[in-house]
């Protein structure tokens, strides 16, 4: 027999589940690459393969980075190469601030880990169906960039 308290718990659980599923309704693709020993080597260039079938609606592209407190800088430079299925290439050099002048990290974090979504491009239309590639290399002046747990690509439906 289901009591009034049980009904309340069921309703709350269903509400929470629908809220959780609706939060990511704009998410089209997410993928990340972890680095051994929390160190991103200059010659480690993650290549993300993004399958695209929607050539009508726009999307927002982000990079997600997770760093630790031992990350030695407050910014990061990234060299990004985007390759379309029809072999068109876009190359960008980007700089992102990860912390403010006093060392407070941007984004969200828990304990030693700080996660930040870095906006790359907004309202992107992928003109051709197929697999797009995003290659990301750090552009800092060190060979091994300590304190980086992982880097990723996140693609969401555009908010317009």
C-alpha positions in Angstrom: 0.0 0.0 0.0 1.3 3.4 -0.9 1.0 6.0 1.8 0.8 9.8 1.4 4.5 10.1 2.3 5.4 7.5 -0.3 3.4 9.4 -2.9 5.2 12.6 -2.0 8.6 10.9 -2.4 7.6 9.5 -5.8 6.4 12.9 -7.0 9.6 14.6 -5.8 11.8 11.9 -7.4 9.9 12.2 -10.7 10.2 16.0 -10.6 13.9 15.8 -9.8 14.5 13.4 -12.7 12.6 15.5 -15.2 14.6 18.5 -14.0 17.9 16.7 -14.5 17.0 15.4 -17.9 15.7 18.8 -19.1 18.9 20.6 -18.0 20.9 18.9 -20.8 18.3 19.1 -23.5 20.5 21.6 -25.4 23.5 19.4 -25.3 24.4 17.9 -28.7 27.9 16.5 -28.0 30.4 16.4 -25.2 33.8 14.6 -25.1 37.0 15.0 -23.2 40.5 13.7 -23.0 42.3 13.1 -19.7 46.0 13.7 -19.3 48.4 11.3 -17.5 49.7 12.7 -14.2 47.7 15.9 -14.6 50.2 17.2 -17.1 49.4 18.3 -20.7 52.4 17.6 -22.9 53.0 20.0 -25.8 53.1 17.1 -28.2 49.8 15.7 -26.9 47.2 17.2 -29.3 43.8 15.8 -28.6 41.7 15.3 -31.7 37.9 15.3 -31.1 35.6 13.8 -33.8 32.2 15.4 -33.8 29.5 13.7 -36.0 27.1 16.3 -37.4 23.8 15.6 -39.2 22.0 18.9 -38.6 23.0 21.6 -41.1 20.0 23.9 -40.4 20.2 24.8 -36.7 23.0 26.7 -35.1 25.2 25.5 -32.3 27.6 27.0 -29.7 31.0 25.4 -29.3 32.9 25.4 -26.0 36.1 23.9 -24.7 35.9 22.5 -21.2 39.1 22.5 -19.1 39.7 21.0 -15.7 42.7 22.2 -13.8 44.1 21.7 -10.3 45.4 24.2 -7.8 49.0 23.4 -8.9 48.3 24.9 -12.4 51.0 27.6 -12.5 49.3 30.3 -14.5 46.1 32.3 -14.4 45.6 32.0 -18.2 46.0 29.5 -21.0 46.7 29.9 -24.7 45.2 27.3 -27.1 46.0 26.5 -30.7 42.8 25.2 -32.2 42.4 23.6 -35.7 38.9 22.9 -36.9 38.5 20.6 -39.9 35.3 20.1 -41.8 34.2 16.9 -43.7 35.0 18.8 -47.0 38.5 19.5 -45.8 38.1 23.2 -45.0 40.4 24.3 -42.1 40.1 27.1 -39.6 43.1 27.7 -37.2 42.8 29.9 -34.2 45.1 31.1 -31.4 43.1 31.8 -28.3 43.7 33.1 -24.8 41.5 32.4 -21.9 41.7 33.6 -18.3 41.3 30.8 -15.8 41.7 33.0 -12.6 41.4 36.6 -11.6 44.3 38.8 -10.5 44.1 37.6 -6.9 44.2 33.9 -7.9 40.5 33.1 -7.5 39.6 30.5 -10.1 36.7 31.1 -12.5 34.1 28.4 -13.2 33.1 25.8 -10.7 35.2 23.6 -8.5 35.3 21.2 -5.7 38.4 20.6 -3.7 41.5 20.8 -6.0 39.5 20.6 -9.2 38.4 23.7 -11.1 36.2 23.3 -14.2 35.6 26.1 -16.7 33.7 26.2 -20.0 35.6 28.3 -22.5 33.4 29.8 -25.2 34.9 29.2 -28.7 32.2 30.1 -31.3 28.6 31.0 -31.0 25.8 30.5 -33.5 27.8 28.1 -35.6 26.2 26.6 -38.6 27.8 23.3 -39.7 27.3 23.5 -43.5 28.1 19.9 -44.4 26.9 16.7 -42.8 29.7 14.4 -41.6 32.5 14.3 -39.0 34.2 17.5 -38.0 37.5 17.5 -36.1 38.7 19.8 -33.4 42.4 19.5 -32.5 43.6 21.4 -29.4 47.2 22.1 -28.4 48.2 24.2 -25.5 50.3 27.3 -26.4 52.1 27.9 -23.2 55.8 28.3 -23.1 56.5 25.1 -21.3 56.7 21.6 -22.7 54.7 19.9 -20.0 51.8 22.0 -18.6 51.3 20.8 -15.1 48.0 20.9 -13.3 45.7 20.1 -16.3 43.4 17.1 -15.7 41.6 17.2 -19.0 40.4 19.2 -22.0 37.1 18.6 -23.8 34.7 19.9 -26.5 31.1 20.7 -25.7 28.5 21.5 -28.4 25.1 22.9 -27.5 22.1 24.1 -29.4 22.4 27.8 -29.8 20.5 30.0 -27.4 20.2 32.7 -30.1 
